Amino acid sequence: KLLIFDEPFSGFDPVNAELLKKEILELKEAGHTIIFSTHNMSSVEEICDNIALINRSQVVLSGNVTEVKNRFRTNNFTVRFHTGSGKIQAIPGMFGLLTEKDLAGTSEVRIHKEPGITNSALLSTLAGQTEIISFTEEIPSMNDIFINTVSGTNTTQA
């Protein structure tokens, strides 16, 4: 009923790591409790429901993985649009531009949405400026959160 792993994916090739991950997930679905210690944050995102991040023998962050990721949201979005369909202009009080780049036939901007603005309102405003191809919120990975938490720097804003 209880399994404890220490770095369960260390040393495995991708095929065997995937097989082990499937076995762990099947045991989890069957109601077993699984505890593992790892530095592999991508496996944390794929397998864990809850985490405790330990740094220098202290729990520095804990909780449900989804809730933890939501706490570290940056309100940054990546927007792609057809180059000839208009240009995205910042609107003070709603969003600012972080970066802009031209790609083959498309353009991409990273924007920062101001607090209190809904995603629907933001998307509607952007759609009024240009023909949107994609609109994606930049949700920080557990790796970003780990680095941010233990180093005290915010790597998710860059």
Contacts in CASP RR format, 6 or more apart in sequence:
PFRMAT RR
TARGET T0000
AUTHOR 0000-0000-0000
METHOD contacts of the structure
MODEL  1
KLLIFDEPFSGFDPVNAELLKKEILELKEAGHTIIFSTHNMSSVEEICDN
IALINRSQVVLSGNVTEVKNRFRTNNFTVRFHTGSGKIQAIPGMFGLLTE
KDLAGTSEVRIHKEPGITNSALLSTLAGQTEIISFTEEIPSMNDIFINTV
SGTNTTQA
1 31 0 8 1.000
1 32 0 8 1.000
1 33 0 8 1.000
2 32 0 8 1.000
2 33 0 8 1.000
2 34 0 8 1.000
2 35 0 8 1.000
3 24 0 8 1.000
3 27 0 8 1.000
3 32 0 8 1.000
3 33 0 8 1.000
3 34 0 8 1.000
3 35 0 8 1.000
4 34 0 8 1.000
4 35 0 8 1.000
4 36 0 8 1.000
5 24 0 8 1.000
5 34 0 8 1.000
5 35 0 8 1.000
5 36 0 8 1.000
5 37 0 8 1.000
5 38 0 8 1.000
6 36 0 8 1.000
6 37 0 8 1.000
7 36 0 8 1.000
7 37 0 8 1.000
7 38 0 8 1.000
7 39 0 8 1.000
7 40 0 8 1.000
8 20 0 8 1.000
8 24 0 8 1.000
8 36 0 8 1.000
8 38 0 8 1.000
8 43 0 8 1.000
9 17 0 8 1.000
9 20 0 8 1.000
9 21 0 8 1.000
9 38 0 8 1.000
9 40 0 8 1.000
9 43 0 8 1.000
10 40 0 8 1.000
12 20 0 8 1.000
21 43 0 8 1.000
21 46 0 8 1.000
21 47 0 8 1.000
24 34 0 8 1.000
24 47 0 8 1.000
25 47 0 8 1.000
27 34 0 8 1.000
28 34 0 8 1.000
28 47 0 8 1.000
34 47 0 8 1.000
36 47 0 8 1.000
38 44 0 8 1.000
41 141 0 8 1.000
41 142 0 8 1.000
41 143 0 8 1.000
41 145 0 8 1.000
41 146 0 8 1.000
42 141 0 8 1.000
42 142 0 8 1.000
42 143 0 8 1.000
44 51 0 8 1.000
44 65 0 8 1.000
44 142 0 8 1.000
45 65 0 8 1.000
45 141 0 8 1.000
45 142 0 8 1.000
48 65 0 8 1.000
49 64 0 8 1.000
49 65 0 8 1.000
50 62 0 8 1.000
50 63 0 8 1.000
50 64 0 8 1.000
50 65 0 8 1.000
51 61 0 8 1.000
51 62 0 8 1.000
51 63 0 8 1.000
51 65 0 8 1.000
51 68 0 8 1.000
51 142 0 8 1.000
52 59 0 8 1.000
52 61 0 8 1.000
52 62 0 8 1.000
52 63 0 8 1.000
53 59 0 8 1.000
53 60 0 8 1.000
53 61 0 8 1.000
53 62 0 8 1.000
53 145 0 8 1.000
53 146 0 8 1.000
53 149 0 8 1.000
53 150 0 8 1.000
54 60 0 8 1.000
55 149 0 8 1.000
55 150 0 8 1.000
60 149 0 8 1.000
60 150 0 8 1.000
61 68 0 8 1.000
61 145 0 8 1.000
61 149 0 8 1.000
62 68 0 8 1.000
65 142 0 8 1.000
68 142 0 8 1.000
68 145 0 8 1.000
69 139 0 8 1.000
69 140 0 8 1.000
69 142 0 8 1.000
69 145 0 8 1.000
72 140 0 8 1.000
72 144 0 8 1.000
72 145 0 8 1.000
72 148 0 8 1.000
72 156 0 8 1.000
73 137 0 8 1.000
73 139 0 8 1.000
73 140 0 8 1.000
74 112 0 8 1.000
74 138 0 8 1.000
74 140 0 8 1.000
74 156 0 8 1.000
74 157 0 8 1.000
75 112 0 8 1.000
75 113 0 8 1.000
75 114 0 8 1.000
75 115 0 8 1.000
76 98 0 8 1.000
76 110 0 8 1.000
76 111 0 8 1.000
76 112 0 8 1.000
76 113 0 8 1.000
76 137 0 8 1.000
76 138 0 8 1.000
76 156 0 8 1.000
76 157 0 8 1.000
77 110 0 8 1.000
77 111 0 8 1.000
77 112 0 8 1.000
77 113 0 8 1.000
77 122 0 8 1.000
77 135 0 8 1.000
77 136 0 8 1.000
77 137 0 8 1.000
77 138 0 8 1.000
78 108 0 8 1.000
78 109 0 8 1.000
78 110 0 8 1.000
78 134 0 8 1.000
78 135 0 8 1.000
78 136 0 8 1.000
78 138 0 8 1.000
79 88 0 8 1.000
79 108 0 8 1.000
79 109 0 8 1.000
79 110 0 8 1.000
79 111 0 8 1.000
79 126 0 8 1.000
79 132 0 8 1.000
79 134 0 8 1.000
79 135 0 8 1.000
79 136 0 8 1.000
80 103 0 8 1.000
80 106 0 8 1.000
80 107 0 8 1.000
80 108 0 8 1.000
80 132 0 8 1.000
80 133 0 8 1.000
80 134 0 8 1.000
81 88 0 8 1.000
81 106 0 8 1.000
81 107 0 8 1.000
81 108 0 8 1.000
81 109 0 8 1.000
81 126 0 8 1.000
81 130 0 8 1.000
81 131 0 8 1.000
81 132 0 8 1.000
81 133 0 8 1.000
82 105 0 8 1.000
82 106 0 8 1.000
82 107 0 8 1.000
82 130 0 8 1.000
82 131 0 8 1.000
82 133 0 8 1.000
83 102 0 8 1.000
83 105 0 8 1.000
83 106 0 8 1.000
83 107 0 8 1.000
84 105 0 8 1.000
85 130 0 8 1.000
85 131 0 8 1.000
86 129 0 8 1.000
86 130 0 8 1.000
86 131 0 8 1.000
87 107 0 8 1.000
87 129 0 8 1.000
87 130 0 8 1.000
88 97 0 8 1.000
88 107 0 8 1.000
88 109 0 8 1.000
88 111 0 8 1.000
88 126 0 8 1.000
88 129 0 8 1.000
88 130 0 8 1.000
89 129 0 8 1.000
90 96 0 8 1.000
90 97 0 8 1.000
90 111 0 8 1.000
91 125 0 8 1.000
93 114 0 8 1.000
93 117 0 8 1.000
94 113 0 8 1.000
94 114 0 8 1.000
94 117 0 8 1.000
94 121 0 8 1.000
94 122 0 8 1.000
94 125 0 8 1.000
95 111 0 8 1.000
95 112 0 8 1.000
95 113 0 8 1.000
95 114 0 8 1.000
95 117 0 8 1.000
95 122 0 8 1.000
95 125 0 8 1.000
96 111 0 8 1.000
96 112 0 8 1.000
96 114 0 8 1.000
97 109 0 8 1.000
97 110 0 8 1.000
97 111 0 8 1.000
98 109 0 8 1.000
98 110 0 8 1.000
98 111 0 8 1.000
98 112 0 8 1.000
99 109 0 8 1.000
99 110 0 8 1.000
100 107 0 8 1.000
100 108 0 8 1.000
100 109 0 8 1.000
101 107 0 8 1.000
101 108 0 8 1.000
101 109 0 8 1.000
106 133 0 8 1.000
110 138 0 8 1.000
113 119 0 8 1.000
113 122 0 8 1.000
119 137 0 8 1.000
123 132 0 8 1.000
123 135 0 8 1.000
126 132 0 8 1.000
126 135 0 8 1.000
138 156 0 8 1.000
140 148 0 8 1.000
140 156 0 8 1.000
144 155 0 8 1.000
144 156 0 8 1.000
145 156 0 8 1.000
147 153 0 8 1.000
147 155 0 8 1.000
148 154 0 8 1.000
148 155 0 8 1.000
148 156 0 8 1.000
END
